[in-house]
């Protein structure tokens, strides 16, 4: 039996993993910001440390912040915690230096771990656990933000030398009949989950079916070649406006000749059987309409995923850091790749569940105030830590966002 991990060991493991993700980066890499939605790696390192200093160490009335003026620089959006530097200008924070930020991390870690080893109350322990899951979210953002940054460089540098993906094969797209009736969804009361995953509640599922695998690059290429980006009737009005304004004609990171794509391992030939990635909700919805299908609701997705239970997918721990085709020996009669590879857009807007209550205090700003104008994605991606994802996990982005590893699984009425 695997021994139970102490909170101190959990803290050290997650914090060390963030630093390990930066091992291939130069100091210059960690400062640049490629767009307002992305943040510099140095900012991620500092912000996650600010979280533990602000919400754990500062619970002690006698604690003096190591750099009180840095709290303005590295607060993200917690209005009740104080003012913050404008998000689009995070790339202008050349000081403090990377080494000063690393030293800040080490000093905060020493203090937090000393407290954990001495023993903390349940409320403090719960905040530490939230902070560790928050850090894992930033680990994923760090990788997607670095990928966007490197894709803006004409040299198209690789983040790391990545292993070749295992060979895959073409699989006909099949639809699996979904369950019908009233089902409980959302996270159970016990165990960690974000507040937006609760409370557990009932959802009515109408007759439906869900594709057994995500949409592949080859299938999306057929959509492009059939004029998908030139056919306004396939698109939501706002999506068509974005397509026209931004000149979209293919997924983010695909080459103009549609033969290759930029990856964290550099430019690679496009694998026709791997899941298509880096598409927006608008693109996913247009593809579904072109296919004569739709996107599944998040309840349909969760009921299917919960039936499967915990599963190993192409998550960050596997080290591929890129979506890949399902293995050749995968069960043809079971849903494939529900966890890992790509976050899957659903047709569900990001809103609260019946009876939702945000966390008390400043941490109540974590999720609830963003429940407006965004859409839910499920399942994690190839850069999501394996112990961070679960069937009830709700990711959310604006419908035009596509720098994340976002993909498509089709649904349809049955």
PENORVEN-V670942 format. One record per pair of residues at least 12 apart in sequence whose C-alpha atoms are under 10 Angstrom apart, sorted by the first residue. I is the first residue (numbers start at 1). J is the second residue. D is the distance in whole Angstrom. If there is no record, write none. Layout:
# PENORVEN-V670942
I,J,D
I,J,D
This chain:
# PENORVEN-V670942
6,116,9
6,117,9
7,113,9
7,116,7
7,117,9
7,119,10
7,125,8
7,128,8
7,129,8
7,132,10
8,112,9
8,113,6
8,114,9
8,115,9
8,116,6
8,117,7
8,119,10
8,125,10
8,128,10
9,113,9
9,116,10
9,117,10
10,128,10
10,129,9
10,132,8
11,109,9
11,112,9
11,113,8
11,116,9
11,128,8
11,129,8
11,131,9
11,132,7
12,109,8
12,110,10
12,112,10
12,113,8
12,132,10
13,132,10
14,131,10
14,132,7
14,133,9
14,135,7
14,136,7
14,139,9
14,385,10
15,45,9
15,48,9
15,49,9
15,105,9
15,106,10
15,109,8
15,132,8
15,135,8
15,136,9
15,139,10
17,135,10
17,136,9
17,139,8
17,385,10
18,41,10
18,44,9
18,45,8
18,48,10
18,135,8
18,136,8
18,138,8
18,139,6
18,140,10
18,142,9
19,45,8
19,102,9
19,105,10
19,139,9
21,41,10
21,139,8
21,140,10
21,142,8
21,143,8
21,159,10
21,160,10
22,41,8
22,42,9
22,45,9
22,139,10
22,142,9
22,143,9
22,146,10
22,159,9
23,159,10
23,160,10
24,158,10
24,159,7
24,160,7
24,161,10
25,41,9
25,146,9
25,159,7
25,160,9
26,98,10
27,41,9
27,42,8
27,97,9
27,98,6
27,99,9
28,40,10
28,41,10
28,42,10
28,94,10
28,98,9
29,41,8
29,42,9
29,146,8
29,149,8
29,150,9
29,159,10
30,42,5
30,43,8
30,44,9
30,45,9
30,91,9
30,94,10
30,97,10
30,98,8
30,142,10
30,146,8
30,149,10
31,43,8
31,90,8
31,91,6
31,92,8
31,93,7
31,94,7
31,95,10
31,97,9
31,98,8
32,90,8
32,91,5
32,92,8
32,93,9
32,94,9
32,145,10
32,146,9
32,149,8
33,88,8
33,89,8
33,90,7
33,91,5
33,92,8
33,145,8
33,146,9
33,148,9
33,149,7
34,88,10
34,91,8
34,145,8
34,146,9
34,147,10
34,148,7
34,149,5
34,150,9
34,151,9
34,152,7
34,153,10
35,87,10
35,88,7
35,89,9
35,90,10
35,91,9
35,145,9
35,148,9
35,149,8
35,152,10
36,86,10
36,87,7
36,88,4
36,89,8
36,90,8
36,91,9
37,87,8
37,88,7
37,145,9
37,401,9
37,403,9
38,87,9
38,88,8
38,90,9
38,91,9
38,141,8
38,142,8
38,144,8
38,145,5
38,146,9
38,148,8
38,149,9
38,403,9
39,87,8
39,88,8
39,89,9
39,90,7
39,91,7
39,138,10
39,141,8
39,142,8
39,144,10
39,145,6
39,146,9
39,149,10
40,90,7
40,91,6
40,92,10
40,93,9
40,141,10
40,142,8
40,145,7
40,146,8
40,149,9
41,91,10
41,98,9
41,138,9
41,139,9
41,141,9
41,142,6
41,143,9
41,145,8
41,146,7
42,90,10
42,91,9
42,93,9
42,94,9
42,96,9
42,97,9
42,98,6
42,99,10
42,101,7
42,102,9
42,142,9
43,73,9
43,74,7
43,75,10
43,76,10
43,90,7
43,91,8
43,93,8
43,98,9
43,101,9
43,142,9
44,74,9
44,76,10
44,135,9
44,138,6
44,139,8
44,141,8
44,142,7
45,74,9
45,98,9
45,101,7
45,102,8
45,104,9
45,105,8
45,135,9
45,138,9
45,139,9
45,142,9
46,70,9
46,71,10
46,73,9
46,74,6
46,75,9
46,96,10
46,98,9
46,100,10
46,101,6
46,102,8
46,104,8
46,105,7
47,70,9
47,71,9
47,73,8
47,74,5
47,75,6
47,76,7
47,101,10
47,105,10
47,135,9
47,138,9
48,74,8
48,75,9
48,76,10
48,105,9
48,131,8
48,132,9
48,134,8
48,135,6
48,136,9
48,137,10
48,138,8
48,139,10
49,74,9
49,101,9
49,102,10
49,104,8
49,105,6
49,106,9
49,107,10
49,108,7
49,109,8
49,131,9
49,135,9
50,65,10
50,67,10
50,70,8
50,71,7
50,72,10
50,73,9
50,74,6
50,75,7
50,76,10
50,104,9
50,105,9
50,108,9
51,71,9
51,74,9
51,75,8
51,76,10
51,127,10
51,128,9
51,130,10
51,131,7
51,132,10
51,134,9
51,135,9
52,105,10
52,108,8
52,109,9
52,111,10
52,112,8
52,127,9
52,128,7
52,130,10
52,131,7
52,132,9
52,135,10
53,65,7
53,66,9
53,71,9
53,104,10
53,105,10
53,107,10
53,108,7
53,109,9
53,111,9
53,112,8
54,68,10
54,71,8
54,75,9
54,81,8
55,81,9
55,124,9
55,127,7
55,128,8
55,131,9
55,362,9
55,363,9
56,111,10
56,112,8
56,115,9
56,123,10
56,124,7
56,125,9
56,127,7
56,128,7
56,131,9
57,108,8
57,111,8
57,112,7
57,115,9
57,124,9
59,124,8
65,108,9
66,104,8
66,107,8
66,108,8
67,104,9
70,84,10
70,85,10
70,96,9
70,101,10
71,83,8
71,84,8
71,85,9
72,84,5
72,85,6
72,86,10
73,85,5
73,86,9
73,87,10
73,90,8
73,93,8
73,96,10
74,86,10
74,87,10
74,90,9
74,93,10
75,87,10
77,365,8
77,366,8
78,362,7
78,363,8
78,364,9
78,365,6
78,366,8
79,362,8
79,365,8
80,361,8
80,362,6
80,363,9
80,364,10
80,365,8
81,361,10
81,362,7
81,363,9
81,365,10
112,128,9
116,128,9
126,192,9
127,363,9
129,192,8
129,193,10
130,192,8
130,193,9
130,194,8
130,363,9
132,388,9
133,192,9
133,193,9
133,194,9
133,385,10
133,387,9
133,388,7
133,389,10
134,194,10
134,366,9
134,388,10
136,383,10
136,384,8
136,385,7
136,387,9
136,388,7
137,383,10
137,384,8
137,385,9
137,388,8
138,384,10
139,316,10
139,383,8
139,384,8
139,385,8
140,316,9
140,380,10
140,381,9
140,382,9
140,383,6
140,384,6
140,385,8
140,404,9
140,405,10
141,383,9
141,384,9
141,403,10
141,404,8
142,383,10
143,159,9
143,264,8
143,321,9
143,383,7
143,384,10
143,404,9
144,264,9
144,383,8
144,403,7
144,404,6
144,405,8
145,403,8
145,404,8
146,158,10
146,159,8
146,264,8
147,159,7
147,253,9
147,262,8
147,263,7
147,264,6
147,265,9
147,266,9
147,403,8
147,404,9
148,252,9
148,253,9
148,262,9
148,263,9
148,264,9
148,403,7
148,404,9
150,262,9
150,263,9
150,264,8
150,266,9
151,252,10
151,253,7
151,261,10
151,262,7
151,263,8
151,264,9
151,266,9
151,267,9
152,253,10
155,266,9
156,262,8
156,263,9
156,264,10
156,265,10
156,266,6
156,267,7
157,262,9
157,263,9
157,264,8
157,265,8
157,266,6
157,267,8
158,262,9
158,263,8
158,264,6
158,265,5
158,266,4
158,267,8
159,263,9
159,264,5
159,265,6
159,266,7
160,263,10
160,264,7
160,265,5
160,266,8
160,321,10
161,264,8
161,265,5
161,266,8
161,320,10
162,263,9
162,264,8
162,265,5
162,266,9
162,319,7
162,320,6
162,321,8
162,322,9
163,265,9
163,319,8
163,320,6
163,321,9
163,322,10
164,265,9
164,268,10
164,320,8
164,322,10
164,324,10
165,271,9
165,274,10
165,319,10
165,320,7
165,321,10
165,322,8
165,323,8
165,324,6
165,325,8
166,320,9
166,324,7
166,325,8
166,326,9
166,327,7
166,328,9
167,271,9
167,273,9
167,274,10
167,324,8
167,325,7
167,326,9
167,327,7
167,328,8
168,271,9
168,272,9
168,273,6
168,274,8
168,324,8
168,325,5
168,326,6
168,327,6
168,328,6
168,329,10
169,271,10
169,272,9
169,273,6
169,274,9
169,325,7
169,326,8
169,327,8
169,328,7
170,216,9
170,218,9
170,272,8
170,273,6
170,274,9
170,325,9
170,326,9
170,328,9
171,212,10
171,213,9
171,216,9
171,273,8
171,325,9
171,326,9
171,328,9
171,332,9
172,212,10
172,213,9
172,332,10
173,211,7
173,212,7
173,213,7
173,214,9
173,215,8
173,216,9
173,219,10
173,410,10
174,209,9
174,210,8
174,211,6
174,212,6
174,213,8
174,332,9
174,333,9
174,335,9
174,410,10
175,208,9
175,209,6
175,210,5
175,211,4
175,212,6
175,213,9
175,333,10
175,335,9
175,410,8
175,411,8
175,412,8
175,414,10
176,208,9
176,209,5
176,210,5
176,211,6
176,212,6
176,213,10
176,304,10
176,333,8
176,334,8
176,335,8
176,411,9
177,207,8
177,208,6
177,209,4
177,210,7
177,211,9
177,212,10
177,304,10
177,411,10
177,412,10
177,413,10
177,414,8
178,205,9
178,206,9
178,207,7
178,208,5
178,209,5
178,210,7
178,211,10
178,300,7
178,301,9
178,303,8
178,304,7
178,411,10
178,412,10
178,413,10
178,414,9
179,205,7
179,206,8
179,207,7
179,208,8
179,209,8
179,300,8
179,303,8
179,304,8
180,204,7
180,205,5
180,206,5
180,207,6
180,208,8
180,209,10
180,300,9
180,303,10
181,202,10
181,203,8
181,204,5
181,205,5
181,206,7
181,207,8
182,201,10
182,202,6
182,203,6
182,204,5
182,205,6
182,206,9
183,200,10
183,201,8
183,202,5
183,203,5
183,204,7
183,205,7
183,299,9
183,300,10
183,303,8
184,199,10
184,200,6
184,201,5
184,202,4
184,203,6
184,204,9
184,299,9
184,302,10
184,303,8
185,197,9
185,198,9
185,199,9
185,200,6
185,201,6
185,202,6
185,203,7
185,298,10
185,299,7
185,300,10
185,302,7
185,303,7
185,306,9
185,353,10
185,391,9
185,392,7
186,198,5
186,199,6
186,200,4
186,201,6
186,202,9
186,203,10
186,299,9
186,302,8
186,303,10
186,353,8
186,391,8
186,392,5
186,393,8
186,394,9
187,199,7
187,200,6
187,201,9
187,390,9
187,391,8
187,392,6
187,393,8
188,200,6
188,201,10
188,392,9
192,388,10
193,388,10
193,389,10
193,390,9
193,392,8
193,393,8
193,394,10
194,358,9
194,359,9
194,366,9
194,367,8
194,392,9
194,393,8
194,394,9
195,352,9
195,353,10
195,356,8
195,357,7
195,358,6
195,359,6
195,363,10
195,364,8
195,366,9
195,367,7
195,368,8
196,350,9
196,351,9
196,352,7
196,353,7
196,356,7
196,357,8
196,358,8
196,359,9
196,366,9
196,367,6
196,368,7
196,371,9
196,392,10
196,393,9
196,394,7
196,395,10
197,352,9
197,353,8
197,356,9
197,367,10
197,391,10
197,392,6
197,393,6
197,394,7
198,352,9
198,353,7
198,354,9
198,355,8
198,356,6
198,357,8
198,358,9
198,392,9
199,352,9
199,353,7
199,354,7
199,355,6
199,356,6
199,357,8
200,353,8
200,354,9
200,355,9
200,356,9
200,392,10
201,353,8
201,354,7
201,355,9
202,299,9
202,353,10
202,354,9
203,299,7
203,300,9
203,303,10
204,299,9
204,300,9
205,297,9
205,299,8
205,300,7
205,303,9
206,300,9
206,413,8
206,414,8
207,300,10
207,412,9
207,413,6
207,414,5
208,296,9
208,300,8
208,411,7
208,412,6
208,413,4
208,414,4
209,293,10
209,296,8
209,300,9
209,410,9
209,411,6
209,412,5
209,413,6
209,414,6
210,293,10
210,294,9
210,295,9
210,296,7
210,297,10
210,300,8
210,301,8
210,304,9
210,335,9
210,409,8
210,410,6
210,411,4
210,412,7
210,413,9
210,414,10
211,293,10
211,295,10
211,296,9
211,335,7
211,336,9
211,408,10
211,409,6
211,410,5
211,411,6
211,412,9
212,332,8
212,333,8
212,334,7
212,335,4
212,336,6
212,337,8
212,338,9
212,409,8
212,410,9
212,411,10
213,275,8
213,325,9
213,326,8
213,332,10
213,334,9
213,335,6
213,336,5
213,337,6
213,338,8
213,408,9
213,409,7
213,410,8
214,273,10
214,274,9
214,275,6
214,276,8
214,277,10
214,325,9
214,326,10
214,335,9
214,336,8
214,337,7
214,338,8
214,341,9
214,342,8
214,343,10
214,344,8
214,407,7
214,408,6
214,409,4
214,410,7
215,273,9
215,274,8
215,275,6
215,276,6
215,277,9
215,284,9
215,287,9
215,288,10
215,344,10
215,407,7
215,408,6
215,409,6
215,410,7
216,271,9
216,272,6
216,273,5
216,274,5
216,275,4
216,276,5
216,277,9
216,324,10
216,325,8
216,407,9
216,408,9
216,409,9
217,251,10
217,258,10
217,270,8
217,271,7
217,272,5
217,273,6
217,274,6
217,275,6
217,276,5
217,277,8
217,325,10
218,270,9
218,271,8
218,272,5
218,273,6
218,274,8
218,275,9
218,276,8
219,272,8
219,273,9
219,275,9
219,276,8
219,287,9
219,291,10
220,250,9
220,251,9
220,272,9
220,275,9
220,276,7
220,277,10
220,283,10
220,284,10
220,287,7
220,408,10
221,250,8
221,251,10
221,258,8
221,259,10
221,272,9
221,276,9
223,250,10
223,286,9
223,287,7
223,288,10
223,290,7
223,291,8
224,249,7
224,250,7
224,251,10
224,258,10
224,287,9
225,249,10
226,290,9
227,249,9
228,249,8
228,250,9
228,283,9
228,286,8
228,287,7
228,290,7
229,243,7
229,244,9
229,247,9
229,248,7
229,249,6
229,250,8
229,283,9
229,286,9
229,287,10
230,243,9
230,244,9
230,248,10
230,249,8
231,286,9
231,290,10
232,244,10
232,286,9
233,286,9
233,289,9
233,290,9
234,282,10
234,283,9
234,285,8
234,286,5
234,287,8
234,288,9
234,289,6
234,290,6
235,282,7
235,283,8
235,284,10
235,285,7
235,286,5
235,287,9
235,289,8
235,290,9
236,281,10
236,282,7
236,283,9
236,285,8
236,286,8
237,282,9
238,282,8
238,399,9
238,400,9
239,280,9
239,281,9
239,282,5
239,283,8
239,285,9
239,286,9
239,399,8
239,400,7
240,282,8
240,283,9
240,286,10
242,282,9
242,400,7
243,282,9
243,283,9
243,400,9
248,283,10
250,278,10
250,279,9
250,283,9
251,276,8
251,277,7
251,278,6
251,279,5
251,280,8
251,283,8
251,402,8
251,403,10
252,277,8
252,278,5
252,279,7
252,280,9
252,402,7
252,403,7
252,404,10
252,405,10
253,267,9
253,277,9
253,278,8
253,279,10
253,402,10
253,403,9
254,267,9
254,268,10
254,269,10
254,270,8
254,277,10
254,278,9
255,267,9
255,268,10
255,269,10
255,270,9
258,270,8
259,271,9
259,272,9
263,321,8
263,322,7
263,323,10
264,320,9
264,321,7
264,322,7
265,320,9
265,321,8
265,322,9
271,323,9
271,324,8
271,325,8
272,324,10
272,325,9
273,323,10
273,324,8
273,325,5
273,326,8
274,322,9
274,323,6
274,324,5
274,325,4
274,326,8
274,341,9
275,322,10
275,323,6
275,324,7
275,325,7
275,326,9
275,337,9
275,341,7
275,342,7
275,406,10
275,407,7
275,408,8
275,409,9
276,323,8
276,324,9
276,341,9
276,342,8
276,405,9
276,406,8
276,407,6
276,408,7
276,409,10
277,322,9
277,323,7
277,341,9
277,342,6
277,343,9
277,344,9
277,381,10
277,402,8
277,403,9
277,404,8
277,405,5
277,406,5
277,407,5
277,408,8
278,342,9
278,343,9
278,401,8
278,402,5
278,403,6
278,404,6
278,405,5
278,406,5
278,407,6
278,408,10
279,344,10
279,345,9
279,399,10
279,400,9
279,401,8
279,402,5
279,403,8
279,404,8
279,405,8
279,406,6
279,407,6
279,408,8
280,345,8
280,397,9
280,398,8
280,399,6
280,400,5
280,401,5
280,402,5
280,403,8
280,404,9
280,405,10
280,406,7
280,407,8
280,408,9
281,295,10
281,344,9
281,345,6
281,346,8
281,347,9
281,374,10
281,375,8
281,376,9
281,377,9
281,397,9
281,398,8
281,399,5
281,400,6
281,401,7
281,402,8
281,406,8
281,407,9
281,408,9
282,345,10
282,398,10
282,399,6
282,400,6
282,401,9
282,402,10
283,345,10
283,399,9
283,400,8
283,402,9
283,407,9
283,408,9
284,344,9
284,345,7
284,346,9
284,347,10
284,399,10
284,406,9
284,407,7
284,408,6
284,409,9
284,410,9
285,345,9
285,346,9
285,347,8
285,399,10
285,408,9
285,410,9
287,408,9
287,410,9
288,408,8
288,409,9
288,410,6
288,411,8
288,412,9
289,410,10
291,410,9
292,410,10
292,411,10
292,412,8
293,410,6
293,411,6
293,412,5
293,413,8
294,346,9
294,347,8
294,409,9
294,410,6
294,411,5
294,412,5
294,413,8
295,344,9
295,345,7
295,346,5
295,347,5
295,348,9
295,408,8
295,409,7
295,410,5
295,411,5
295,412,7
296,344,9
296,345,8
296,346,5
296,347,6
296,348,8
296,408,10
296,409,7
296,410,6
296,411,5
296,412,7
296,413,9
297,345,9
297,346,5
297,347,5
297,348,5
297,349,9
297,376,9
297,377,10
297,411,8
297,412,10
298,344,10
298,345,9
298,346,6
298,347,7
298,348,6
298,349,9
298,350,10
298,375,10
298,376,7
298,377,8
298,378,7
298,392,9
298,394,9
299,346,9
299,347,10
299,348,9
299,392,9
300,346,9
300,411,9
301,338,9
301,344,9
301,346,8
301,377,10
301,378,8
301,379,9
301,391,9
301,392,10
301,409,9
301,411,9
302,338,10
302,378,8
302,379,9
302,390,9
302,391,6
302,392,6
302,393,9
302,394,10
303,391,8
303,392,9
304,335,8
304,338,9
304,391,9
305,335,9
305,338,7
305,339,8
305,378,10
305,379,8
305,390,9
305,391,6
305,392,9
306,390,9
306,391,6
306,392,8
307,391,9
308,334,9
308,335,8
308,338,9
308,391,9
309,390,9
309,391,8
310,339,9
310,386,10
310,389,9
310,390,7
310,391,8
311,337,9
311,338,9
311,339,7
311,340,10
311,386,9
311,390,9
311,391,10
312,337,9
312,338,10
312,339,7
312,340,8
312,386,8
313,326,9
313,336,9
313,337,6
313,338,8
313,339,5
313,340,5
313,341,7
313,379,10
313,380,9
313,381,9
313,382,8
313,386,8
314,326,9
314,337,8
314,338,10
314,339,7
314,340,5
314,341,5
314,342,9
314,380,9
314,381,7
314,382,5
314,383,9
314,384,9
314,385,10
314,386,9
315,339,8
315,340,5
315,341,7
315,342,9
315,379,10
315,380,7
315,381,6
315,382,4
315,383,6
315,384,5
315,385,6
315,386,6
315,387,10
315,388,10
315,389,9
316,340,8
316,341,9
316,380,10
316,381,8
316,382,5
316,383,4
316,384,5
316,385,5
316,386,7
317,382,8
317,383,8
317,384,8
317,385,6
317,386,6
317,387,9
318,340,10
318,382,8
318,383,9
318,385,9
318,386,9
319,382,8
319,383,8
320,341,10
320,382,7
320,383,9
321,341,8
321,381,9
321,382,5
321,383,6
321,384,9
321,405,10
322,340,10
322,341,7
322,342,9
322,381,8
322,382,6
322,383,8
322,405,8
323,337,10
323,340,8
323,341,4
323,342,7
323,381,8
323,382,6
323,383,9
323,405,8
323,407,10
324,337,10
324,340,10
324,341,7
324,342,9
324,382,9
325,337,9
325,341,9
326,341,9
337,379,9
337,380,10
337,381,10
337,409,10
338,378,8
338,379,6
338,380,8
338,381,10
338,391,9
338,409,9
339,378,8
339,379,5
339,380,6
339,381,7
339,382,9
339,384,9
339,386,9
339,389,8
339,390,8
339,391,8
340,378,10
340,379,6
340,380,5
340,381,4
340,382,5
340,383,8
340,384,7
340,385,9
340,386,8
340,389,9
340,405,10
341,379,9
341,380,7
341,381,4
341,382,4
341,383,8
341,384,9
341,405,8
341,406,9
341,407,9
342,377,9
342,378,9
342,379,7
342,380,6
342,381,4
342,382,6
342,383,9
342,384,9
342,404,9
342,405,5
342,406,5
342,407,5
342,408,8
342,409,10
343,376,9
343,377,6
343,378,6
343,379,5
343,380,5
343,381,5
343,382,9
343,384,9
343,395,8
343,396,10
343,404,8
343,405,6
343,406,5
343,407,6
343,408,8
343,409,9
344,376,8
344,377,5
344,378,5
344,379,6
344,380,8
344,381,9
344,395,9
344,405,9
344,406,6
344,407,5
344,408,5
344,409,6
344,410,9
345,375,7
345,376,6
345,377,4
345,378,7
345,379,9
345,395,9
345,396,9
345,397,9
345,399,9
345,406,7
345,407,6
345,408,6
345,409,7
345,410,9
346,375,7
346,376,6
346,377,6
346,378,7
346,396,10
346,407,10
346,408,8
346,409,8
346,410,9
346,411,9
347,375,7
347,376,7
347,377,9
347,411,10
348,374,9
348,375,6
348,376,6
348,377,9
348,396,10
349,371,8
349,372,8
349,373,7
349,374,6
349,375,4
349,376,6
349,377,10
349,396,9
349,397,10
349,398,10
349,399,10
350,368,10
350,370,8
350,371,5
350,372,7
350,373,7
350,374,5
350,375,5
350,376,5
350,377,9
350,394,8
350,395,9
350,396,6
350,397,9
350,398,10
351,368,8
351,369,10
351,370,9
351,371,5
351,372,7
351,373,9
351,374,8
351,375,9
351,376,9
351,396,10
352,367,10
352,368,7
352,370,10
352,371,7
352,372,10
356,368,9
367,396,10
370,396,9
370,397,9
371,396,9
372,398,9
373,396,10
373,397,9
373,398,7
373,399,8
374,395,10
374,396,6
374,397,5
374,398,4
374,399,6
374,400,9
374,401,10
375,394,10
375,395,8
375,396,5
375,397,6
375,398,6
375,399,6
376,393,10
376,394,6
376,395,6
376,396,5
376,397,7
376,398,9
376,399,9
377,393,9
377,394,6
377,395,5
377,396,6
377,397,8
377,406,8
377,407,9
377,408,10
378,390,9
378,391,8
378,392,8
378,393,7
378,394,6
378,395,6
378,396,9
378,406,9
378,407,10
379,391,7
379,392,9
379,393,7
379,394,8
379,395,9
380,393,8
380,394,9
380,395,8
380,405,9
380,406,9
381,404,9
381,405,6
381,406,8
381,407,9
382,405,8
383,404,10
383,405,8
384,405,10
